[in-house]
Amino acid sequence: MKYLITGIGNPGEQYAHSRHNIGFDILDALAGASNISFMDKRYGWVAELKFKSRYYYLLKPNTYVNLSGNAVAYYLKKLKIPDENLLVVTDDLALEFGKIRLRPKGGDAGHNGLSSIIQTLGTTEFARLRFGIGNDFPKGYQVDHVLGKWTEEEQKFLKERIDYACEAIKSFGTIGIIFTMNKFNS
């Protein structure tokens, strides 16, 4: 079985480790824990993880968030992976910090990366793992919050929450989205 796990984020040092790039950070942690490295490929950075006889292709698109669909569509086709074996990892303002929420399908919830993927694939029928970044910011400062760095308080718990998300990703491929949702959605 093959799975495409796509972390949403923006390339470039100015975006590194921002809240919006949590998808990249989660995939980096998963790759690091498995002693694998990303290769610079067409449309992004790709790593291959084998876990319990399953192949997880980790993708960090270099197309910027708003064009993530191009990279996802390319790798689904190239690797012959069905949409139901796609998991998109993204940030979510509506969830409190560190909370994760898995869903088997759904809309974009105002996220430009998910919107691009939905538009390019022509379907909402793919799984997503949303990582809460909270919405504790003054009115009019949403962009600053999303593109900003984690607070000192958040950083105390960030690694633990990222590790939890990594376990959910591995579970997605081994026991499926429904059992993974029951186990990891809190």
Secondary structure, DSSP 8 states (H G I E B T S, - for coil): -EEEEEE----SGGGTTBGGGHHHHHHHHHHHHTT---EEETTEEEEEEEETTEEEEEEEESS-GGGHHHHHHHHHHHHT--GGGEEEEEEETTS-TT-EEEESS---TT-HHHHHHHHHHT---SEEEEEE----S-TT-HHHHHHSB--HHHHHHHHHHHHHHHHHHHHHHHH-HHHHHHHH--
